[in-house]
């Protein structure tokens, strides 16, 4: 599914461009301040993320920008994805974005959120994680989806070393906000419940 016209910048490309700016700064005060601003802005208006806005709007094409206090679908998807990245990155010595130019042998990249969250389906926690995942993919509003995503990202941060394709997540959030919820649900569920690479059924 294409985000829009062929030559138009995409939500995923803009998100990747912002992350490419941020990642080299993660270990210096400017980068840490930007991530702290993002985390503090969770649940607040986008203007609360003042530390990240210069990075975002330097990459944002004019037709992505909303008017007044209303964020466009593109702005919401990009800013909320960056907030999730900041939550995930907190306390990590390596970058949690799968597109970063870091080679870490013990980190597993994930193709979408369903694939990333599959790493939580271990041992006695499996049924509890499945319930959380099902609540996530059956969210009926964008805000409800974000609420569940924040919870799941915190679990990923605490329990796994999985990296996430955040530009893809921004694209998924964009299409969810545009009314394509069912596509997101199916894509994430397919990756979450699918057979693993060793041929083991994840529900076995």
PyMOL commands that set and color helices and strands:
alter all, ss='L'
color gray80, all
select helices_A, chain A and resi 11-23+29-40+46-48+50-59+62-64+73-89+113-120+123-137+142-159+166-177+181-193
alter helices_A, ss='H'
color red, helices_A
deselect
rebuild
show_as cartoon
